[in-house]
Amino acid sequence: MMAEKKVVRAAVVSHKGCVRGNNEDNFFFNGDYMPLQDMNAGAMIEHEFSDKFQVFGVFDGMGGGDSGERASAIATQILQNYYLRLRRGNVLKVLKEYAYKANDIVVEDGKKCQADSQGTTMAVLVLKGDTAYVSNVGDSRVYLLRSGSLSQLSMDHSVVGELVREGRLTEEQARKAPNNNIITHFLGMPPEEMVSNLVYQMADKTMLGDRFLICSDGLCDMLSNASIKKKLMRYMSAGECARQLVLDAMEMGGKDNVTCVVIDVGAFQPIDDHAANVRSSKENEDEENTVLVSR
């Protein structure tokens, strides 16, 4: 019997949500992204890739006026310029060069537009051969669902993220905290502060059945990790999964723009509803029983 080929099936959905009048989120979908003038309309793309090299990312812009949209659009356009370098070169080295370059250009654009503040998060997943590379700045996230276990591959550069790592907050407490939107690092910050704050990691070798999720905080602020995992386990199609995650975030209030990219390595086999409900209930119980650690 021939081994299954690692075809990658991926989908992205971006929506401005239920409250915001504009969409500051953008994405990079293996070369596709939203032009600045089209961002408010959002997007939905689903595609299958047979190449052994793909790049996906989510960018959550911030700033007054149109500054957020400009910052996230710039970041996607610069990533397009680095696409061939990522294919041919050392991925981690090129990702670092890209982040510094994108940061510099966002800073320059902010000065040119006389923006009070302008920046964007960055969460990028590169699949090259059998290896997954992850890079992020800010609180947009990269998750991996493997064999029914969900893990976050990115690091939240945020006030509450630091408290979670110190054991002062649980993930669920951080999600509901009033200051959970304050990020500590982003593209668009003073260049000298970027040196030690970028996170790059190489994930394990990819396996058939792996499902990756990249999302803005408009998703993970509305849905708990247990809820996200439940939906990731349930749907066979990456497109259906991405659409349902965004719909769930909107049903929970949709207070922010929401963008998610679902990427499947090979065919994804969902877990039945009963098994998904049992696992999700157990995780919710664990979250509720975790207490706040004293300062």
Buried (B, 14 or more C-beta within 10 A) or exposed (E): EEEEEBBBBBBBBBBBBBEBEBBBBBBBBBEBBBEBEEBBEBBEBBBEBEEEBBBBBBBBBBBEEBBBBBBBBBBBBBBEEBBEBBBEEEBBEBBBBBBBBBBBBBBEBBEEEEBEBBBBBBBBBBBBEEBBBBBBBBBBBBBBBBEEEBEBBBBBBBBBBBBBEEEBBBBBBBBEBEEBBEBBBBBBBEEEEBEEBBBBBBBEEBEBBBBBBBBBBBBBBBBBBBBBBBBBBBBEBBBBBBBBBBBBBBEBEBBBBBBBBBBBBBEBEBBEEEEBEEBBEEBBEEBEEEEEEEE
